[in-house]
Amino acid sequence: MNIDSLNMEPDAGGVIHKATDALRADISAGRLPPGEKLKVAWVRQTYDISAASAREALSQLCGEGYVDAIEQRGFFVSDMTSEVLLDNTRLRAELESLAFRWSVAHQTPEWRAGIVSSHFLLKEAEAAMLDNPARAIRTWDDRNRAFHMSLIANAESPALIDLVRDRYDMTRRFRIHAYLRITDSDALRQRLQHSAADHEQIAQAALALDADKGAELLWAHINKPSGAS
């Protein structure tokens, strides 16, 4: 038996999930800048978890691209580069468009209802972003993620869906930073309106079962230069 497993909290899964969310939020908001070393002891103390849970949380964030594990040196907040964003965005656009086509091919009433529901919740979050972006950004990104995942939920390929989800999560920081950098309310409103218009058109294409139009709109939406799709 691994010694670390003996030192984990009784509800280790819940504790790790909570700590991972907190770490992810701190990195996304820039409170933990790129290149900063994340010592296990510091993570344990800051997020009130065991050392084993801290290592597990850091390992999970390595898989999402938030943290780098460097042999003999430890864990560090990963760099945010335009090359990383472009690589993950292009791949996500291709994979998500394909998964959308497959979902349309296997469409069901439940799939269409899921799109309507997730789109409604996303529109509420988009409105909240106009009032207080810093407070609403996490909810917006979660609902944006839920909407995009609902579009491909019927692809009947767990492997493809997992790949899309991973690419979305790998670029989460870029989206959050792209919005939080906007200080002009008119510019923020314009970006949100453009994004909302894209979502509306994509949702309508999905409900109309127009695979070609929906895939084209989705690809263009994800590949927008703003990196906030």
Backbone hydrogen bonds in HBPLUS format (Angstrom, degrees):
<---DONOR---> <-ACCEPTOR-->    atom                        ^
c    i                          cat <-CA-CA->   ^        H-A-AA   ^      H-
h    n   atom  resd res      DA  || num        DHA   H-A  angle D-A-AA Bond
n    s   type  num  typ     dist DA aas  dist angle  dist       angle   num
A0005-SER N   A0002-ASN O   3.03 MM   3  5.45 130.8  2.28 105.3 117.6     1
A0006-LEU N   A0003-ILE O   3.02 MM   3  5.39 139.7  2.18 106.9 118.0     2
A0007-ASN N   A0004-ASP O   2.98 MM   3  5.21 141.8  2.13 103.3 114.6     3
A0015-VAL N   A0011-ASP O   3.01 MM   4  6.20 163.5  2.04 159.2 164.6     4
A0016-ILE N   A0012-ALA O   2.83 MM   4  5.90 165.7  1.85 155.3 158.9     5
A0017-HIS N   A0013-GLY O   3.02 MM   4  6.13 159.0  2.07 143.2 149.5     6
A0018-LYS N   A0014-GLY O   3.01 MM   4  6.18 158.9  2.06 145.4 150.7     7
A0019-ALA N   A0015-VAL O   2.92 MM   4  6.13 163.0  1.95 151.2 156.1     8
A0020-THR N   A0016-ILE O   2.78 MM   4  5.89 159.4  1.83 151.7 157.8     9
A0021-ASP N   A0017-HIS O   2.99 MM   4  6.17 157.9  2.04 144.9 150.6    10
A0022-ALA N   A0018-LYS O   3.01 MM   4  6.25 156.5  2.07 145.3 151.7    11
A0023-LEU N   A0019-ALA O   2.88 MM   4  6.09 163.4  1.91 153.4 157.6    12
A0024-ARG N   A0020-THR O   2.89 MM   4  5.98 163.5  1.91 149.3 154.4    13
A0025-ALA N   A0021-ASP O   2.91 MM   4  6.08 155.4  1.97 145.2 152.0    14
A0026-ASP N   A0022-ALA O   2.99 MM   4  6.22 156.6  2.05 146.8 152.9    15
A0027-ILE N   A0023-LEU O   2.93 MM   4  6.19 154.0  2.00 152.1 159.0    16
A0028-SER N   A0024-ARG O   2.87 MM   4  5.99 163.7  1.89 149.2 154.5    17
A0029-ALA N   A0025-ALA O   2.98 MM   4  6.06 154.3  2.04 145.9 152.1    18
A0031-ARG N   A0026-ASP O   2.89 MM   5  5.13 125.6  2.20 159.4 167.9    19
A0032-LEU N   A0026-ASP O   3.22 MM   6  5.87 138.5  2.40 130.0 126.2    20
A0030-GLY N   A0027-ILE O   3.08 MM   3  5.17 154.5  2.15 103.0 110.9    21
A0036-GLU N   A0033-PRO O   3.17 MM   3  5.84 163.1  2.20 140.8 142.5    22
A0035-GLY N   A0077-VAL O   2.79 MM  42  5.03 168.1  1.81 134.9 137.7    23
A0077-VAL N   A0036-GLU O   2.88 MM  41  5.37 157.8  1.93 147.7 154.0    24
A0038-LEU N   A0075-PHE O   2.82 MM  37  5.29 171.4  1.83 136.4 139.3    25
A0042-TRP N   A0039-LYS O   3.02 MM   3  5.18 117.4  2.43  98.8 114.2    26
A0043-VAL N   A0039-LYS O   2.92 MM   4  6.25 164.8  1.95 160.6 164.7    27
A0044-ARG N   A0040-VAL O   2.84 MM   4  6.00 160.2  1.88 151.0 156.9    28
A0045-GLN N   A0041-ALA O   3.04 MM   4  6.21 160.6  2.08 143.8 148.3    29
A0046-THR N   A0042-TRP O   2.79 MM   4  5.86 169.4  1.80 157.0 160.7    30
A0047-TYR N   A0043-VAL O   3.02 MM   4  5.86 164.5  2.04 146.4 150.4    31
A0049-ILE N   A0044-ARG O   3.02 MM   5  4.88 154.8  2.08 133.8 141.7    32
A0054-ALA N   A0050-SER O   2.91 MM   4  6.14 150.2  2.00 145.7 154.7    33
A0055-ARG N   A0051-ALA O   2.98 MM   4  6.25 157.5  2.03 149.2 153.9    34
A0056-GLU N   A0052-ALA O   3.05 MM   4  6.28 152.9  2.13 142.6 150.3    35
A0057-ALA N   A0053-SER O   2.88 MM   4  6.09 159.0  1.92 149.4 154.7    36
A0058-LEU N   A0054-ALA O   3.00 MM   4  6.20 162.3  2.04 149.6 154.3    37
A0059-SER N   A0055-ARG O   2.91 MM   4  6.06 151.7  1.99 142.7 150.9    38
A0060-GLN N   A0056-GLU O   2.96 MM   4  6.22 153.7  2.03 148.0 154.6    39
A0061-LEU N   A0057-ALA O   3.10 MM   4  6.39 154.6  2.17 146.0 152.5    40
A0062-CYS N   A0058-LEU O   2.98 MM   4  6.27 130.8  2.23 138.5 151.9    41
A0062-CYS N   A0059-SER O   3.15 MM   3  5.00 130.4  2.41  90.9 104.5    42
A0063-GLY N   A0059-SER O   3.29 MM   4  6.68 149.5  2.39 144.2 150.2    43
A0063-GLY N   A0060-GLN O   3.11 MM   3  5.28 120.1  2.49  96.8 110.4    44
A0066-TYR N   A0061-LEU O   2.98 MM   5  5.32 139.9  2.14 160.6 159.4    45
A0067-VAL N   A0061-LEU O   3.30 MM   6  5.48 153.2  2.38 115.2 113.3    46
A0065-GLY N   A0062-CYS O   3.16 MM   3  5.18 152.8  2.24 100.3 108.6    47
A0078-SER N   A0066-TYR O   2.89 MM  12  5.42 169.0  1.90 129.0 131.8    48
A0068-ASP N   A0076-PHE O   2.73 MM   8  5.22 164.6  1.75 157.8 163.3    49
A0076-PHE N   A0068-ASP O   2.87 MM   8  5.22 152.4  1.94 150.5 158.8    50
A0070-ILE N   A0074-GLY O   2.81 MM   4  5.36 166.7  1.83 167.7 163.2    51
A0073-ARG N   A0070-ILE O   2.94 MM   3  5.39 158.4  1.98 132.5 136.6    52
A0074-GLY N   A0070-ILE O   2.91 MM   4  5.36 153.8  1.98 163.6 157.3    53
A0085-LEU N   A0081-THR O   3.17 MM   4  6.48 165.1  2.19 150.0 153.7    54
A0086-LEU N   A0082-SER O   2.89 MM   4  6.03 166.9  1.91 148.9 152.5    55
A0087-ASP N   A0083-GLU O   2.98 MM   4  6.07 164.5  2.01 147.5 152.0    56
A0088-ASN N   A0084-VAL O   3.05 MM   4  6.19 173.0  2.06 154.3 156.1    57
A0089-THR N   A0085-LEU O   2.82 MM   4  5.85 155.5  1.88 151.2 159.1    58
A0090-ARG N   A0086-LEU O   2.99 MM   4  6.03 168.9  2.01 150.8 153.3    59
A0091-LEU N   A0087-ASP O   3.23 MM   4  6.35 161.9  2.26 143.6 148.8    60
A0092-ARG N   A0088-ASN O   2.87 MM   4  5.97 158.8  1.91 143.8 150.4    61
A0093-ALA N   A0089-THR O   2.91 MM   4  6.09 161.5  1.95 151.5 156.1    62
A0094-GLU N   A0090-ARG O   3.19 MM   4  6.42 160.1  2.23 146.9 151.1    63
A0095-LEU N   A0091-LEU O   2.98 MM   4  6.18 172.3  1.99 157.4 159.6    64
A0096-GLU N   A0092-ARG O   2.75 MM   4  5.73 167.5  1.77 156.9 161.0    65
A0097-SER N   A0093-ALA O   3.10 MM   4  5.99 155.4  2.16 137.4 144.0    66
A0098-LEU N   A0094-GLU O   3.14 MM   4  6.30 155.3  2.20 142.9 149.6    67
A0099-ALA N   A0095-LEU O   2.90 MM   4  6.14 161.8  1.93 149.8 155.0    68
A0100-PHE N   A0096-GLU O   2.88 MM   4  6.03 147.2  1.99 142.2 151.2    69
A0101-ARG N   A0097-SER O   3.12 MM   4  6.39 158.1  2.17 144.2 149.0    70
A0102-TRP N   A0098-LEU O   3.06 MM   4  6.40 159.0  2.10 151.4 157.1    71
A0103-SER N   A0099-ALA O   2.91 MM   4  6.11 147.9  2.01 141.8 150.9    72
A0104-VAL N   A0100-PHE O   2.94 MM   4  6.26 156.9  2.00 155.6 160.9    73
A0105-ALA N   A0101-ARG O   3.08 MM   4  6.32 156.0  2.14 145.3 152.0    74
A0106-HIS N   A0102-TRP O   3.13 MM   4  6.40 132.7  2.37 137.8 149.6    75
A0106-HIS N   A0103-SER O   3.12 MM   3  5.10 131.8  2.36  94.5 107.4    76
A0107-GLN N   A0104-VAL O   3.21 MM   3  4.82 161.3  2.25 108.8 106.6    77
A0112-ARG N   A0108-THR O   3.13 MM   4  6.50 162.9  2.16 155.6 158.9    78
A0113-ALA N   A0109-PRO O   2.91 MM   4  6.12 155.5  1.97 147.1 154.5    79
A0114-GLY N   A0110-GLU O   2.97 MM   4  6.16 147.8  2.07 142.1 150.3    80
A0115-ILE N   A0111-TRP O   3.19 MM   4  6.54 145.7  2.31 144.4 152.9    81
A0116-VAL N   A0112-ARG O   3.11 MM   4  6.46 160.2  2.15 150.4 155.1    82
A0117-SER N   A0113-ALA O   2.98 MM   4  6.20 164.4  2.00 151.8 155.7    83
A0118-SER N   A0114-GLY O   2.99 MM   4  6.07 169.7  2.00 147.3 150.5    84
A0119-HIS N   A0115-ILE O   2.92 MM   4  5.91 152.5  1.99 146.2 154.0    85
A0120-PHE N   A0116-VAL O   3.04 MM   4  6.19 154.2  2.11 145.1 151.6    86
A0121-LEU N   A0117-SER O   3.16 MM   4  6.48 163.4  2.19 152.2 155.5    87
A0122-LEU N   A0118-SER O   3.00 MM   4  6.15 150.1  2.09 140.0 148.6    88
A0123-LYS N   A0119-HIS O   2.98 MM   4  6.22 155.8  2.04 149.5 154.9    89
A0124-GLU N   A0120-PHE O   3.24 MM   4  6.59 151.4  2.32 146.0 153.0    90
A0125-ALA N   A0121-LEU O   3.14 MM   4  6.46 154.2  2.21 144.1 150.8    91
A0126-GLU N   A0122-LEU O   2.87 MM   4  6.16 149.6  1.96 151.6 160.8    92
A0127-ALA N   A0123-LYS O   3.13 MM   4  6.36 151.3  2.21 143.3 149.8    93
A0128-ALA N   A0124-GLU O   3.07 MM   4  6.38 152.3  2.15 144.4 152.1    94
A0129-MET N   A0125-ALA O   3.01 MM   4  6.23 139.2  2.18 142.2 152.6    95
A0130-LEU N   A0127-ALA O   3.23 MM   3  5.60 140.4  2.40 104.4 113.8    96
A0131-ASP N   A0128-ALA O   3.11 MM   3  5.40 136.8  2.31 104.0 115.1    97
A0132-ASN N   A0128-ALA O   3.23 MM   4  6.56 165.8  2.25 160.1 162.6    98
A0135-ARG N   A0132-ASN O   3.14 MM   3  5.50 125.3  2.46 106.7 119.8    99
A0136-ALA N   A0132-ASN O   2.93 MM   4  6.03 153.1  2.01 156.7 165.6   100
A0137-ILE N   A0133-PRO O   2.86 MM   4  5.41 136.3  2.05 151.6 155.0   101
A0140-TRP N   A0136-ALA O   2.87 MM   4  6.05 165.1  1.89 162.1 167.2   102
A0141-ASP N   A0137-ILE O   2.90 MM   4  6.07 162.4  1.93 147.8 152.2   103
A0142-ASP N   A0138-ARG O   2.94 MM   4  6.14 159.9  1.98 149.5 155.2   104
A0143-ARG N   A0139-THR O   2.92 MM   4  6.12 158.6  1.96 151.3 157.1   105
A0144-ASN N   A0140-TRP O   2.74 MM   4  5.91 149.8  1.83 150.3 160.1   106
A0145-ARG N   A0141-ASP O   2.89 MM   4  6.00 158.3  1.94 144.5 150.3   107
A0146-ALA N   A0142-ASP O   2.94 MM   4  6.20 154.7  2.00 140.3 147.5   108
A0147-PHE N   A0143-ARG O   2.90 MM   4  6.07 155.4  1.96 143.9 149.8   109
A0148-HIS N   A0144-ASN O   3.02 MM   4  6.29 170.1  2.03 153.0 155.1   110
A0149-MET N   A0145-ARG O   2.88 MM   4  6.07 158.4  1.93 152.8 159.4   111
A0150-SER N   A0146-ALA O   2.89 MM   4  6.04 142.0  2.03 140.3 150.6   112
A0150-SER N   A0147-PHE O   3.09 MM   3  5.09 121.0  2.46  93.7 108.8   113
A0151-LEU N   A0147-PHE O   3.22 MM   4  6.56 140.5  2.39 145.8 155.4   114
A0152-ILE N   A0149-MET O   3.18 MM   3  5.42 142.9  2.33 101.4 111.3   115
A0153-ALA N   A0150-SER O   3.42 MM   3  4.97 165.9  2.44  96.1 100.1   116
A0155-ALA N   A0152-ILE O   3.15 MM   3  5.50 152.2  2.23 124.8 121.8   117
A0161-ILE N   A0157-SER O   3.00 MM   4  6.27 167.4  2.02 162.7 166.6   118
A0162-ASP N   A0158-PRO O   2.91 MM   4  6.03 156.7  1.97 145.2 151.5   119
A0163-LEU N   A0159-ALA O   3.08 MM   4  6.32 150.2  2.17 141.9 149.7   120
A0164-VAL N   A0160-LEU O   3.04 MM   4  6.37 158.0  2.09 152.1 157.2   121
A0165-ARG N   A0161-ILE O   2.93 MM   4  6.16 166.4  1.95 153.2 157.1   122
A0166-ASP N   A0162-ASP O   2.92 MM   4  6.08 157.5  1.97 147.4 153.4   123
A0167-ARG N   A0163-LEU O   3.07 MM   4  6.31 157.8  2.12 146.5 151.8   124
A0168-TYR N   A0164-VAL O   2.96 MM   4  6.23 157.8  2.01 153.6 160.0   125
A0169-ASP N   A0165-ARG O   2.97 MM   4  6.22 165.0  1.99 151.7 155.5   126
A0170-MET N   A0166-ASP O   2.86 MM   4  6.05 148.0  1.97 146.1 155.5   127
A0171-THR N   A0168-TYR O   3.15 MM   3  5.46 140.3  2.32 102.6 113.3   128
A0172-ARG N   A0169-ASP O   3.27 MM   3  5.06 167.2  2.29 102.2 105.6   129
A0175-ARG N   A0171-THR O   3.25 MM   4  6.62 159.5  2.29 155.4 160.4   130
A0176-ILE N   A0172-ARG O   3.03 MM   4  6.30 170.8  2.04 162.4 164.1   131
A0177-HIS N   A0173-ARG O   2.88 MM   4  6.02 166.7  1.90 153.0 157.1   132
A0178-ALA N   A0174-PHE O   2.84 MM   4  5.91 151.5  1.92 143.6 152.2   133
A0179-TYR N   A0175-ARG O   3.18 MM   4  6.50 151.3  2.27 149.8 155.5   134
A0180-LEU N   A0176-ILE O   2.95 MM   4  6.15 166.7  1.97 153.1 157.5   135
A0181-ARG N   A0177-HIS O   2.95 MM   4  5.88 138.0  2.13 146.6 153.7   136
A0182-ILE N   A0179-TYR O   3.08 MM   3  5.53 153.4  2.15 110.5 118.3   137
A0188-LEU N   A0184-ASP O   3.01 MM   4  6.31 156.9  2.06 153.4 160.5   138
A0189-ARG N   A0185-SER O   2.91 MM   4  6.08 160.9  1.94 146.2 151.5   139
A0190-GLN N   A0186-ASP O   2.95 MM   4  6.14 157.0  2.01 144.5 150.8   140
A0191-ARG N   A0187-ALA O   3.00 MM   4  6.24 160.1  2.04 147.2 152.1   141
A0192-LEU N   A0188-LEU O   2.94 MM   4  6.15 166.1  1.96 155.3 159.3   142
A0193-GLN N   A0189-ARG O   2.85 MM   4  6.00 154.9  1.91 148.1 155.5   143
A0194-HIS N   A0190-GLN O   3.00 MM   4  6.20 156.1  2.06 147.2 153.0   144
A0195-SER N   A0191-ARG O   2.96 MM   4  6.19 161.9  1.99 149.8 155.0   145
A0196-ALA N   A0192-LEU O   2.79 MM   4  5.94 160.5  1.83 149.0 154.8   146
A0197-ALA N   A0193-GLN O   2.91 MM   4  6.04 152.7  1.99 142.9 150.1   147
A0198-ASP N   A0194-HIS O   3.06 MM   4  6.32 154.2  2.12 145.1 151.7   148
A0199-HIS N   A0195-SER O   2.98 MM   4  6.31 162.7  2.01 151.5 155.8   149
A0200-GLU N   A0196-ALA O   2.92 MM   4  6.16 156.0  1.98 148.2 154.6   150
A0201-GLN N   A0197-ALA O   3.08 MM   4  6.29 162.9  2.11 149.1 152.7   151
A0202-ILE N   A0198-ASP O   2.89 MM   4  6.13 160.6  1.93 156.1 162.0   152
A0203-ALA N   A0199-HIS O   2.88 MM   4  5.99 162.5  1.91 150.2 155.0   153
A0204-GLN N   A0200-GLU O   3.00 MM   4  6.17 159.8  2.04 147.2 152.7   154
A0205-ALA N   A0201-GLN O   3.00 MM   4  6.20 153.8  2.07 144.1 151.1   155
A0206-ALA N   A0202-ILE O   2.97 MM   4  6.21 153.6  2.04 147.0 154.4   156
A0207-LEU N   A0203-ALA O   2.93 MM   4  6.20 162.2  1.97 152.9 157.2   157
A0208-ALA N   A0204-GLN O   2.95 MM   4  6.07 138.5  2.12 138.9 150.2   158
A0210-ASP N   A0205-ALA O   2.91 MM   5  5.20 165.0  1.93 159.8 158.5   159
A0209-LEU N   A0206-ALA O   2.94 MM   3  4.92 153.0  2.02 101.3 109.7   160
A0214-GLY N   A0210-ASP O   2.97 MM   4  6.01 166.7  1.98 155.9 160.3   161
A0215-ALA N   A0211-ALA O   2.94 MM   4  5.89 161.0  1.98 144.1 149.7   162
A0216-GLU N   A0212-ASP O   3.03 MM   4  6.17 156.6  2.09 145.5 152.1   163
A0217-LEU N   A0213-LYS O   2.91 MM   4  6.12 164.7  1.94 155.4 159.3   164
A0218-LEU N   A0214-GLY O   2.87 MM   4  5.97 159.4  1.91 148.0 154.4   165
A0219-TRP N   A0215-ALA O   2.95 MM   4  6.04 160.8  1.99 145.2 150.2   166
A0220-ALA N   A0216-GLU O   3.09 MM   4  6.28 165.5  2.11 148.7 152.4   167
A0221-HIS N   A0217-LEU O   2.89 MM   4  6.02 156.5  1.94 148.1 155.2   168
A0222-ILE N   A0218-LEU O   3.02 MM   4  6.19 165.7  2.04 153.8 156.3   169
A0223-ASN N   A0219-TRP O   3.10 MM   4  6.20 152.6  2.18 144.6 152.3   170
A0224-LYS N   A0221-HIS O   3.42 MM   3  5.55 166.5  2.44 106.3 108.1   171
A0227-GLY N   A0224-LYS O   3.19 MM   3  6.13 162.4  2.22 129.6 132.3   172
